[in-house]
Structures are given as structure tokens and as C-alpha cells.
Amino acid sequence: MAIMITDECINCGACEPECPNTAIYEGGVEWNYAGGTALKEIPMEDGSVVDAKTPMEPVSNEFYYIVTNKCTECTGFHEEPQCAAVCPVDCCVEDPDNVETEDELVAKKAWLHGE
């Protein structure tokens, strides 16, 4: 399951540099699929293809946020999600709306990093 940052976030930024997928962004900052990954193009649900460097709207304008499609819970990199390990207020938690198996997380890591 992907990790999410709750509204208890104090915007300390400790989590952002810990993410091996560059899935964590400061509130209000646009994100893209290319950052921290090997992705060049992203197939969209409507069948179109988007350049991985295309800026996407921030998930949150107030707090640090995690892009679900880039979060692998650090699978294949670390024993546990590093954002949660360093968060001083324990606001990096499992996202109940985005449950994934370990096999799905491994496949997502391979997709992100071209393995």
C-alpha cells in the first residue's frame, strides 16, 4: 500500500530526500513522473501518452505530499518506508485507499526504474 502524509505534517521536509523514487514533494510544488525515475513516457487511462517530464498539479498546496503512482514503500531499496522512519510527528502512514501487494510494489519499482 502506498504511503500518504496526513494533515498533521509540520512541513519539516525530513521525508523528501529519503524517498528513492522522488515521490515526495513540498506542498504547492508541481511534480512529474521523470524525477528520480527512468520513465520517458506515461500511458494514461484514456489511451493517450504523456511525456514523463510534463508538470502535474500538486496533490496538496499546504503540506508535503506523496505521489501514489511513484510510491513503492521503499520496496527493493529499504526494509521499511524511509519517510515514515524519519518523520518526527508520525504523519507518514499507510494509505488505506491505495492498497498494493508486495508483488505489485516490486513491479512498480521495476516500471519506475526501467528494470
Secondary structure, 3 states (H helix, E strand, C coil): CCEEECCCCCCCCCCHHHCCCCCEECCCCCECCCCCCCCCEEECCCCCEEECCCCECCCCCCCCEECHHHCCCCCCCCCCCHHHHHCCCCCEEECCCCCCCHHHHHHHHHHHHCC
